[in-house]
Amino acid sequence: MGHGGAYVHTVAPEIEARRRTVVDAPWTWLRQVHGDAVVTVHGPGDGAGSKADASVTADPGSVLAVLAADCAPVALASPEGVIAVVHAGWRGLAGGVLQRAVDAVRGLGATDLSAALGPCIHAECYEFGAAELDAVAAALGDGVRSKTARGRPALDVPASVRAALAIAGVDGLLDVDVCTACSTDYFSWRARRDTGRQALVAWL
């Protein structure tokens, strides 16, 4: 709720307990808006609740998290001890959220970056409107275009992530290669109208 210009967040005890089983420290979670804003985190829990789709830190005590069902959850890391997490939906991909996150990580001293892509919807399940597909292709190239299992125009989200990272100068990507729509082990809004979300969590 809003109070005095600040955002106050209350977490249910069972959710907080689940978070602690992953890593027992304050998490920087985001109010994701499908944009390109990046939050720089300077300490545990700093920036929690910010309207943004990526966070970066060089602080060893900070825990970064993004939530996704069909959008792409991406982690960035460098040997210099700088990390980032990114929620990349089609609007964010077209708007440059991954490139902004890479810039922010480099701004904290990162040089050689590696990236990882978690479960997200794949082209065979992601029929896409022509205008929206044109917008993503205009930003990232025609390699993002694909077809669904039924032959309809589709957006290839993993290809979009690779293209955005390539534009930002990041070559290596570890892709878990799981489609959220195909796999019932993961939440998918597009396929099943699931209201739950997976969390991608990174910490040093």
JOPE-V387563 format. One record per residue. N is the residue number from 0. NEAR is the number of other C-alpha atoms within 8 Angstrom. Layout:
{{N	NEAR} {N	NEAR}}
This chain:
{{0	5} {1	7} {2	7} {3	4} {4	5} {5	6} {6	8} {7	7} {8	6} {9	4} {10	6} {11	6} {12	6} {13	6} {14	8} {15	9} {16	8} {17	8} {18	9} {19	9} {20	7} {21	6} {22	7} {23	7} {24	9} {25	8} {26	11} {27	16} {28	11} {29	14} {30	9} {31	10} {32	7} {33	12} {34	11} {35	13} {36	10} {37	13} {38	10} {39	9} {40	15} {41	9} {42	8} {43	12} {44	11} {45	9} {46	11} {47	9} {48	10} {49	9} {50	9} {51	15} {52	19} {53	16} {54	16} {55	16} {56	13} {57	10} {58	10} {59	7} {60	9} {61	18} {62	15} {63	14} {64	14} {65	16} {66	10} {67	13} {68	14} {69	13} {70	12} {71	17} {72	16} {73	13} {74	13} {75	12} {76	11} {77	12} {78	9} {79	7} {80	10} {81	15} {82	15} {83	15} {84	17} {85	15} {86	16} {87	15} {88	9} {89	10} {90	10} {91	15} {92	14} {93	12} {94	9} {95	10} {96	17} {97	15} {98	11} {99	11} {100	14} {101	10} {102	9} {103	11} {104	14} {105	9} {106	7} {107	9} {108	8} {109	13} {110	8} {111	6} {112	11} {113	11} {114	12} {115	11} {116	13} {117	12} {118	13} {119	16} {120	15} {121	14} {122	13} {123	10} {124	12} {125	11} {126	12} {127	9} {128	8} {129	7} {130	6} {131	8} {132	12} {133	8} {134	9} {135	14} {136	13} {137	8} {138	8} {139	12} {140	9} {141	7} {142	10} {143	14} {144	11} {145	10} {146	13} {147	13} {148	7} {149	6} {150	6} {151	8} {152	12} {153	16} {154	14} {155	12} {156	14} {157	11} {158	9} {159	12} {160	11} {161	10} {162	12} {163	13} {164	12} {165	9} {166	8} {167	10} {168	6} {169	10} {170	8} {171	7} {172	9} {173	7} {174	8} {175	8} {176	6} {177	10} {178	10} {179	16} {180	16} {181	7} {182	8} {183	7} {184	5} {185	10} {186	15} {187	14} {188	10} {189	8} {190	9} {191	8} {192	7} {193	11} {194	6} {195	6} {196	10} {197	9} {198	8} {199	13} {200	9} {201	11} {202	9} {203	9}}
